Amino acid sequence: MTFKNLSKRIKTLSAVCVSLVALGAMSGCESTTVHLKEKQLNRIAMPVFMIKRNIPLEGTNLVAFERVHDPLKVVQIYIEDDHSAGDRFYHTAINSKDPHDPLALRLAAQDKNSNVVYLSAPCSYMRDTMMAEGAANKCAKHYYAEGPVSQNVINAYNTALDNIRRYHDVDSFVLNGYGSGASVATILAAQRMDVEGLRTVAGRLDASEYGEGQLDAYYEGGLNPVDSAGTMAYLPQYHFIGKNDHADVIKLYHNFAQAVGPSWCMRHTLLPDTDFKRGWVEKWPDLIALPLDCHANKENGQLEPVVDLTPVPFNPTTLDIMDDMHGRGKK
């Protein structure tokens, strides 16, 4: 069975299970669905030697796939999207946090670094009944009652990163977040002293822009990445934006960049033929090769960064391009 066919089968079975829940019916589809999703994860992770490990959290485990070969090097952390933005049903439904397409894991599988760790969303891949008082529903209410970026979610990932440090005896991370995972990664990067860099993929970096009918449940009562931006001017970061994304992600990035303020450490790239779900995996080997550092451009006497938020188009032949507001690389 190909990856595409497996994903289609999971999506179909999940739709059937949702219908059964709505009808108040019970069946064995839950266990089968979880099994297929776990099989999907293994098919992605095993060929690149990423081994599954459960990291204990309050009321659940965080599913991790890890390849850590050199404790002296930085660990690339990939944080998954919660895949349920704006859909209240999925915040209380069984196995709601299980992605049909674990895109962050597929990005991690493209990463050739020595140390790569994928982290699922809390409450993912739980085997439980679909009853209202089931453990999975309790887990979802605990972590997602305020949206995918609640304080409980941030606490969960802080616990996971501390666990990874102890388990593998490592000292530092680069955080790579996709979707809501980008928001999580941004907030974590602002809080932790062991984060050396940040990459976001299709990130919604300013939740305040979401209004009525625009994923209004997405951040309801939760945390907004832009509120953490003021402490991030000296953190190397690269933000990747899909040109075909249905949301105005470039505007959200601009809001975030303005909140960060003048900095030599930020870059962003606008990628054609890419939306929230499509186009990332095939481009990722080129994108991860882009510089993630701080660079002061002293050419022409320019000693301070200036604000210019013009998007940088994706061009594989000229990948070393910085935002104007942070100084451009050498031409």
C-alpha positions as CSV (number, residue, x, y, z in Angstrom):
1,M,0.0,0.0,0.0
2,T,1.5,3.4,-1.0
3,F,1.7,6.4,1.3
4,K,-1.0,8.2,-0.7
5,N,-3.4,5.2,-0.6
6,L,-2.8,4.7,3.1
7,S,-3.6,8.4,3.8
8,K,-6.8,8.1,1.7
9,R,-7.8,5.0,3.6
10,I,-7.3,6.7,6.9
11,K,-9.3,9.8,5.9
12,T,-12.2,7.6,4.7
13,L,-12.2,5.5,7.8
14,S,-12.0,8.6,10.0
15,A,-15.0,10.1,8.2
16,V,-17.0,6.9,8.9
17,C,-16.0,7.0,12.6
18,V,-17.1,10.6,12.8
19,S,-20.5,9.7,11.4
20,L,-20.8,6.9,13.9
21,V,-20.0,9.2,16.8
22,A,-22.7,11.6,15.6
23,L,-25.2,8.8,15.6
24,G,-24.1,7.7,19.0
25,A,-22.8,4.4,17.6
26,M,-19.8,2.4,18.8
27,S,-17.6,0.2,16.7
28,G,-14.2,-1.2,16.3
29,C,-13.2,1.5,13.8
30,E,-11.5,3.6,16.5
31,S,-8.8,0.9,17.2
32,T,-8.4,0.2,13.5
33,T,-8.0,3.9,12.6
34,V,-5.4,4.4,15.3
35,H,-3.5,1.3,14.0
36,L,-3.5,2.6,10.4
37,K,-2.3,6.0,11.6
38,E,0.5,4.5,13.6
39,K,1.4,2.4,10.6
40,Q,1.5,5.5,8.5
41,L,3.9,7.2,10.9
42,N,6.2,4.1,10.9
43,R,6.3,4.0,7.1
44,I,7.6,7.6,7.2
45,A,10.0,7.4,10.1
46,M,11.6,3.9,9.8
47,P,13.4,4.4,6.5
48,V,15.3,7.4,8.0
49,F,16.0,5.6,11.3
50,M,13.7,7.6,13.5
51,I,12.5,5.5,16.4
52,K,9.2,5.9,18.2
53,R,9.2,6.9,21.9
54,N,6.3,7.9,24.2
55,I,7.1,11.0,26.3
56,P,4.8,11.0,29.4
57,L,2.6,14.1,30.0
58,E,-0.2,14.9,32.3
59,G,-3.1,12.6,31.3
60,T,-1.4,11.3,28.1
61,N,1.8,10.7,26.2
62,L,3.5,12.8,23.5
63,V,4.4,10.6,20.5
64,A,8.0,11.2,19.5
65,F,10.1,9.8,16.6
66,E,13.8,10.3,17.3
67,R,17.1,10.0,15.6
68,V,19.9,11.4,17.9
69,H,23.4,10.3,16.9
70,D,25.6,13.1,18.3
71,P,24.7,14.6,21.7
72,L,27.3,17.4,21.1
73,K,25.2,18.8,18.2
74,V,22.0,20.8,18.2
75,V,18.7,18.8,18.0
76,Q,16.3,19.7,15.2
77,I,12.8,19.5,16.8
78,Y,9.7,19.3,14.5
79,I,6.4,20.2,16.1
80,E,3.2,19.0,14.4
81,D,0.1,21.0,13.6
82,D,-2.9,20.0,15.6
83,H,-5.0,19.6,12.4
84,S,-8.2,20.8,14.0
85,A,-8.2,24.6,13.7
86,G,-11.6,26.1,14.0
87,D,-13.5,22.8,14.4
88,R,-15.0,22.6,17.9
89,F,-16.1,19.0,17.3
90,Y,-12.5,17.8,16.9
91,H,-11.5,19.4,20.2
92,T,-13.7,16.9,22.0
93,A,-13.7,13.9,19.7
94,I,-11.7,10.8,20.1
95,N,-8.3,10.7,18.2
96,S,-9.0,14.3,17.2
97,K,-5.4,15.3,17.2
98,D,-4.3,12.6,14.9
99,P,-3.2,14.2,11.5
100,H,-4.4,12.5,8.3
101,D,-1.1,13.7,6.8
102,P,1.6,14.2,9.5
103,L,3.4,16.8,7.4
104,A,5.8,17.8,10.2
105,L,7.0,14.2,10.3
106,R,7.4,14.2,6.5
107,L,9.5,17.3,6.8
108,A,11.6,15.7,9.6
109,A,12.2,12.7,7.3
110,Q,13.8,15.1,4.8
111,D,16.2,16.5,7.4
112,K,19.7,14.9,7.1
113,N,21.1,16.3,10.3
114,S,22.5,13.9,12.9
115,N,19.8,14.8,15.5
116,V,16.2,15.0,14.5
117,V,13.1,14.6,16.7
118,Y,9.4,14.8,15.7
119,L,6.8,15.6,18.3
120,S,3.1,15.0,17.8
121,A,0.3,17.2,19.3
122,P,-0.8,16.2,22.8
123,C,-3.6,13.6,22.9
124,S,-2.6,12.2,19.6
125,Y,-3.0,8.4,18.9
126,M,-4.8,7.6,22.1
127,R,-6.6,4.2,22.2
128,D,-9.8,4.9,24.1
129,T,-13.5,4.6,23.9
130,M,-15.5,7.4,22.2
131,M,-17.7,7.9,25.3
132,A,-18.0,11.5,26.6
133,E,-16.0,10.7,29.8
134,G,-13.3,8.7,27.9
135,A,-9.6,9.5,28.6
136,A,-9.1,10.9,25.1
137,N,-11.9,13.4,25.6
138,K,-10.6,14.4,29.0
139,C,-7.2,14.9,27.5
140,A,-8.6,17.1,24.6
141,K,-10.5,19.2,27.1
142,H,-7.5,19.7,29.3
143,Y,-5.1,20.7,26.5
144,Y,-7.4,22.3,23.9
145,A,-10.3,23.9,25.7
146,E,-8.6,27.3,25.0
147,G,-7.5,26.3,21.5
148,P,-4.4,24.6,20.1
149,V,-2.0,27.0,21.7
150,S,-3.1,27.0,25.3
151,Q,-0.8,27.4,28.3
152,N,-1.3,23.7,28.9
153,V,-0.1,22.9,25.4
154,I,3.0,25.0,25.9
155,N,3.6,23.4,29.3
156,A,3.4,20.0,27.6
157,Y,6.1,20.8,25.0
158,N,8.3,22.3,27.7
159,T,8.0,19.0,29.6
160,A,8.8,17.1,26.4
161,L,11.9,19.2,25.6
162,D,13.2,18.8,29.1
163,N,12.7,15.1,28.8
164,I,14.6,15.0,25.5
165,R,17.5,16.9,27.1
166,R,17.7,14.4,29.9
167,Y,17.1,11.3,27.8
168,H,19.6,12.0,25.1
169,D,22.0,14.2,27.2
170,V,21.7,17.1,24.7
171,D,22.0,20.8,25.3
172,S,20.3,22.8,22.6
173,F,17.5,22.8,20.0
174,V,16.4,24.4,16.8
175,L,12.6,24.4,16.7
176,N,10.8,23.7,13.4
177,G,7.0,24.2,13.7
178,Y,4.3,23.6,11.1
179,G,0.8,25.2,11.3
180,S,-0.3,25.6,14.9
181,G,3.1,23.9,15.7
182,A,4.7,27.0,14.3
183,S,2.9,29.1,16.9
184,V,3.9,26.6,19.6
185,A,7.5,26.7,18.5
186,T,7.6,30.5,18.4
187,I,6.3,30.8,22.0
188,L,8.7,28.1,23.2
189,A,11.6,29.8,21.5
190,A,10.8,33.1,23.3
191,Q,10.7,31.3,26.7
192,R,13.6,28.9,26.6
193,M,17.3,29.6,26.9
194,D,18.3,26.4,25.1
195,V,16.8,27.3,21.7
196,E,19.4,28.3,19.1
197,G,17.1,28.9,16.2
198,L,13.5,28.9,14.9
199,R,11.9,27.9,11.6
200,T,8.1,28.2,11.0
201,V,6.2,26.7,8.1
202,A,2.7,28.0,7.2
203,G,2.6,29.7,10.6
204,R,-0.2,31.9,11.9
205,L,2.0,34.3,13.9
206,D,-0.6,36.8,14.9
207,A,-3.8,35.3,16.3
208,S,-5.5,38.7,16.8
209,E,-6.1,38.9,13.1
210,Y,-8.6,36.0,13.2
211,G,-12.2,37.3,13.4
212,E,-15.7,36.0,13.0
213,G,-15.7,33.1,10.5
214,Q,-11.9,33.1,10.2
215,L,-10.8,30.3,12.4
216,D,-12.3,32.2,15.3
217,A,-12.1,29.1,17.6
218,Y,-8.5,28.6,16.7
219,Y,-7.0,30.8,19.4
220,E,-10.0,31.4,21.6
221,G,-8.6,32.2,25.0
222,G,-5.2,30.8,24.0
223,L,-1.8,32.3,23.5
224,N,-0.7,34.6,20.7
225,P,2.8,34.3,19.3
226,V,3.0,38.0,18.6
227,D,2.8,38.7,22.3
228,S,6.2,36.9,22.7
229,A,7.8,38.7,19.8
230,G,9.4,41.5,21.7
231,T,12.1,39.2,23.2
232,M,13.1,37.6,19.9
233,A,15.2,40.2,18.1
234,Y,18.4,38.3,18.7
235,L,17.1,34.8,17.9
236,P,18.0,33.4,14.4
237,Q,14.7,32.6,12.7
238,Y,13.4,31.8,9.3
239,H,9.7,32.0,8.4
240,F,8.3,30.2,5.3
241,I,5.1,31.3,3.8
242,G,3.0,29.7,1.2
243,K,1.9,32.1,-1.6
244,N,-1.3,30.1,-2.2
245,D,-2.3,29.8,1.5
246,H,-6.0,30.7,2.0
247,A,-5.1,32.9,5.0
248,D,-3.2,36.2,4.6
249,V,-0.2,34.6,6.3
250,I,2.2,37.3,4.9
251,K,0.2,39.9,6.8
252,L,0.4,37.9,10.0
253,Y,4.2,37.6,9.5
254,H,4.5,41.4,9.0
255,N,2.6,42.0,12.3
256,F,4.9,39.6,14.0
257,A,8.1,41.1,12.5
258,Q,7.0,44.6,13.5
259,A,6.5,43.3,17.0
260,V,10.0,41.8,17.0
261,G,11.4,45.2,15.9
262,P,14.6,45.9,13.9
263,S,16.8,42.8,13.9
264,W,19.6,41.2,11.9
265,C,18.3,37.7,12.8
266,M,15.0,37.3,10.9
267,R,14.4,36.1,7.4
268,H,11.3,35.1,5.5
269,T,10.6,33.5,2.1
270,L,7.3,33.5,0.1
271,L,7.0,30.2,-1.8
272,P,5.0,29.9,-5.1
273,D,2.8,26.9,-5.7
274,T,2.6,26.2,-2.0
275,D,-0.4,26.5,0.4
276,F,-1.0,25.3,3.9
277,K,-0.8,21.6,3.0
278,R,0.9,21.3,-0.3
279,G,4.3,22.0,-1.7
280,W,6.4,21.9,1.4
281,V,8.0,18.4,1.5
282,E,9.5,18.6,-1.9
283,K,11.0,22.0,-1.2
284,W,12.2,21.3,2.3
285,P,15.7,20.0,1.5
286,D,16.4,23.4,-0.2
287,L,14.6,25.4,2.5
288,I,16.5,23.8,5.5
289,A,19.8,24.6,3.7
290,L,19.0,28.3,4.0
291,P,21.1,30.2,6.5
292,L,19.8,30.4,10.0
293,D,21.9,33.0,11.7
294,C,22.3,36.7,12.4
295,H,24.1,38.9,9.9
296,A,24.9,42.6,10.2
297,N,25.1,44.3,6.8
298,K,27.6,47.1,7.1
299,E,27.8,47.8,3.4
300,N,27.3,51.4,2.4
301,G,27.7,52.5,6.0
302,Q,24.4,50.8,7.1
303,L,25.1,49.9,10.7
304,E,21.5,49.5,12.0
305,P,18.7,47.3,10.6
306,V,15.8,49.1,8.9
307,V,12.2,48.0,8.6
308,D,11.2,46.9,5.1
309,L,8.7,44.0,5.1
310,T,8.7,43.2,1.3
311,P,8.3,39.4,0.9
312,V,11.3,37.5,-0.5
313,P,10.3,35.1,-3.3
314,F,11.5,31.6,-3.3
315,N,14.4,31.0,-5.7
316,P,16.5,27.9,-5.3
317,T,19.4,29.6,-7.3
318,T,19.7,32.5,-4.8
319,L,18.8,31.0,-1.5
320,D,21.0,33.2,0.7
321,I,18.6,36.2,1.0
322,M,17.8,38.1,4.1
323,D,14.9,40.4,4.7
324,D,15.6,44.1,3.9
325,M,14.7,45.0,7.5
326,H,17.5,42.8,8.7
327,G,20.1,43.5,6.0
328,R,20.6,41.6,2.8
329,G,23.3,39.0,2.2
330,K,26.0,39.8,-0.2
331,K,24.9,40.1,-3.8
